[in-house]
């Protein structure tokens, strides 16, 4: 399979043209932040997220539910996640943000959970344990796999930005390695934070790799800059924004106006 002919790349390119955006909407439910009008329960979370999907699916090209925000509510929370993915109903690809990666047998079970049970289209992975921990995911050929490259949290300086003996940072080494692996698998992307000044520099490592770029909106990153510096040779980037969209309205009755307006303010109509 050629990277440019991967079914998800074709889907994302089509949606980017159709919806005129590179936006990925993060679905990170916090029961304490639900707009007035939703019950403070897992049923309220589900109703809220389904409404968010219905208000945003024509304005984005991906959804990224973070599994931890659902796990926090136990089995009921995971049932909400399943129901929300079912509600999206393949209209827009779903990246299940799970940050997995373990010894091969364990990763195989993690991949089965994410792709076979939840029917997600893509996920996020840790690279630290090496190829044998990621191969069970990569072998889901029709899925996409975003591996942590350079994150935007303060702790990125502890490991990711450390300079190695060849004057290359650890994150640059990881991304170079992912680039080589992608020549074989053709379904590997990279997570690169939008609030890092290094986005353009990291982009230069491989102009073809697809970037999932968190950090826009409440975290301070610029959507415009992320698109400019992060898109690849397919003119694609996935720019994630969560809180600025999810919690832009204080009341349920305001969401039909405030959610589209929040998206417009974030994307500047690009």
C-alpha positions in Angstrom: 0.0 0.0 0.0 1.4 3.4 -1.0 1.1 6.1 1.7 -0.9 8.5 -0.5 -3.4 5.7 -1.4 -4.0 4.6 2.2 -7.8 4.7 2.7 -7.5 7.1 5.6 -5.3 9.5 3.8 -7.8 9.6 0.9 -10.6 10.1 3.4 -8.8 13.0 5.2 -7.9 14.7 1.9 -11.5 14.5 0.8 -12.8 15.9 4.1 -10.2 18.7 4.1 -11.4 19.8 0.7 -15.1 19.3 1.5 -15.0 21.0 4.9 -12.2 23.4 4.2 -10.3 22.6 7.4 -7.6 20.6 9.0 -9.3 20.6 12.4 -9.4 17.5 14.7 -11.9 17.9 17.5 -10.7 16.4 20.8 -13.3 14.7 22.9 -12.1 15.0 26.5 -15.2 15.0 28.7 -15.1 16.6 32.2 -18.3 16.1 34.1 -17.6 19.3 36.1 -17.5 21.4 33.0 -20.7 20.3 31.2 -22.9 23.2 30.2 -26.0 23.8 32.2 -28.8 21.6 30.8 -26.8 18.3 30.9 -27.1 15.9 33.8 -23.9 15.4 35.8 -23.7 11.7 35.0 -22.3 9.5 32.3 -25.6 9.7 30.5 -25.1 13.5 30.5 -21.6 13.2 29.1 -22.9 10.9 26.3 -25.7 13.4 25.4 -23.2 16.3 25.5 -20.6 14.6 23.3 -23.2 13.4 20.8 -24.4 17.0 20.5 -20.8 18.2 20.0 -20.4 15.7 17.2 -23.6 16.8 15.5 -22.5 20.5 15.7 -18.9 19.9 14.4 -18.8 17.0 11.9 -19.2 19.5 9.0 -16.3 21.5 10.4 -13.6 19.0 11.1 -11.7 16.0 9.5 -11.1 13.9 12.7 -12.3 13.3 16.2 -9.8 12.4 19.0 -11.4 11.0 22.1 -8.9 10.6 24.9 -9.6 7.2 26.5 -8.5 8.3 30.0 -11.3 10.8 30.2 -13.7 7.9 29.8 -11.8 5.4 31.9 -12.1 7.8 34.8 -15.8 6.9 35.0 -15.2 3.2 34.9 -17.1 0.7 32.8 -20.0 3.2 32.3 -17.4 5.7 30.9 -16.1 3.1 28.4 -19.6 2.3 27.3 -20.1 6.1 26.7 -17.0 6.0 24.5 -18.3 3.1 22.5 -21.7 4.8 22.1 -20.1 8.1 21.0 -17.9 6.4 18.4 -21.0 4.5 17.1 -22.8 7.9 16.9 -20.0 9.3 14.8 -20.8 6.3 12.6 -17.7 6.6 10.3 -18.8 10.1 9.1 -15.5 11.3 10.3 -12.4 9.2 11.2 -11.8 8.6 14.9 -8.3 8.7 16.5 -8.6 6.9 19.8 -5.9 8.6 21.9 -4.7 5.8 24.1 -0.9 6.1 24.0 -0.3 2.4 24.0 2.9 0.4 23.3 4.1 -2.6 25.3 5.7 -6.1 24.7 4.4 -7.7 21.6 1.7 -10.0 23.1 0.4 -7.1 25.3 0.4 -4.7 22.3 -1.5 -7.2 20.3 -4.3 -7.2 22.9 -4.2 -3.4 23.1 -4.6 -3.1 19.4 -7.5 -5.6 19.4 -9.3 -3.5 22.1 -8.8 -0.3 20.2 -9.5 -1.4 16.6 -11.7 -4.5 16.9 -13.8 -3.6 19.9 -14.0 0.2 19.6 -13.6 0.2 15.8 -11.4 3.2 15.9 -9.6 4.3 12.7 -6.4 5.3 14.4 -4.6 5.6 17.7 -1.6 7.1 19.5 1.5 5.1 20.6 4.6 5.4 22.8 7.9 4.6 20.9 10.1 3.9 23.9 10.0 0.1 23.8 10.9 -0.1 20.1 9.5 -1.7 17.0 8.4 -5.0 18.5 6.1 -3.1 20.8 4.5 -1.2 17.9 4.5 -3.8 15.1 1.2 -5.4 16.3 -0.5 -2.0 15.7 1.3 -1.2 12.4 0.1 -4.6 11.1 -3.5 -3.2 11.1 -2.8 -2.0 7.6 -6.0 -0.1 7.1 -5.6 1.8 10.3 -3.3 4.8 11.1 -0.8 5.0 14.0 0.4 8.3 15.5 3.6 7.8 17.5 4.8 10.4 20.0 7.6 12.4 18.5 7.9 15.8 20.1 5.3 16.8 22.7 4.6 20.3 24.0 4.5 19.6 27.8 7.2 21.1 30.0 8.6 17.6 30.7 9.6 17.2 27.0 13.0 18.7 28.0 13.7 15.7 30.3 14.1 13.2 27.5 12.7 14.3 24.1 14.9 17.4 23.7 18.1 15.9 25.2 21.0 16.1 22.7 22.6 12.8 21.8 26.3 12.2 20.9 25.7 13.1 17.3 24.2 16.5 18.2 20.7 15.1 17.3 18.0 15.4 19.8 16.3 12.2 21.0 13.0 13.4 19.4 14.7 14.0 16.1 16.2 10.5 16.2 12.7 9.0 17.0 11.1 10.9 14.1 13.9 9.9 11.7 13.4 6.2 12.7 9.6 6.5 12.2 10.3 7.9 8.8 12.3 4.8 7.9 9.7 2.5 9.3 7.0 4.2 7.4 8.7 3.3 4.2 7.7 -0.3 5.0 4.4 0.1 6.8 2.9 3.2 5.1 0.5 3.9 8.0 2.7 5.8 10.5 2.2 9.4 11.6 3.8 11.5 14.4 2.5 13.5 17.3 4.2 16.9 17.3 3.0 19.7 19.7 1.8 22.9 18.2 3.2 25.1 21.0 6.8 24.1 20.1 8.8 26.5 18.0 10.4 23.5 16.5 7.4 22.4 14.4 8.8 23.7 11.1 12.2 22.1 11.9 10.7 18.8 12.7 8.6 19.0 9.5 11.8 19.2 7.5 12.9 15.7 8.7 10.3 14.1 6.5 8.0 16.1 4.3 5.7 13.1 3.9 4.9 12.0 7.4 1.4 13.0 8.6 1.5 15.0 11.9 -1.2 15.0 14.6 -0.7 18.3 16.2 -2.1 19.0 19.7 -1.8 22.2 21.6 -4.0 24.6 19.7 -6.6 26.8 21.5 -6.5 26.7 25.3 -2.9 25.4 25.3 -1.8 28.5 23.4 -0.9 27.1 20.0 -1.9 28.9 16.7 -4.0 26.9 14.2 -2.7 29.0 11.4 0.9 28.4 12.3 0.3 24.7 12.9 -1.2 24.3 9.4 1.6 26.4 7.8 4.4 24.6 9.5 2.9 21.2 10.0 1.2 20.1 6.8 2.9 17.5 4.7 3.4 17.0 0.9 -0.2 15.8 0.7 -1.3 19.2 2.1 -2.5 17.4 5.2 -2.1 18.0 9.0 -4.5 17.1 11.8 -4.7 20.1 14.2 -6.3 19.0 17.5 -8.4 21.4 19.6 -10.4 20.2 22.6 -11.4 22.6 25.4 -11.9 25.7 23.4 -14.6 24.0 21.4 -16.1 21.6 24.0 -16.6 24.2 26.8 -17.2 27.4 24.9 -20.9 27.6 26.0 -22.1 27.9 29.5 -25.6 26.7 28.7 -26.8 23.8 26.4 -29.2 26.3 24.7 -26.2 28.4 23.5 -24.2 25.6 21.9 -25.7 25.7 18.4 -24.3 29.2 18.0 -21.2 29.2 20.2 -19.7 26.0 19.0 -19.5 26.9 15.3 -18.3 30.4 16.3 -15.6 28.9 18.4 -14.4 26.8 15.5 -14.5 29.9 13.3 -12.4 31.9 15.7 -9.8 29.1 16.1 -9.4 28.3 12.4 -9.7 31.8 11.1 -11.6 30.3 8.1 -8.5 28.6 6.7 
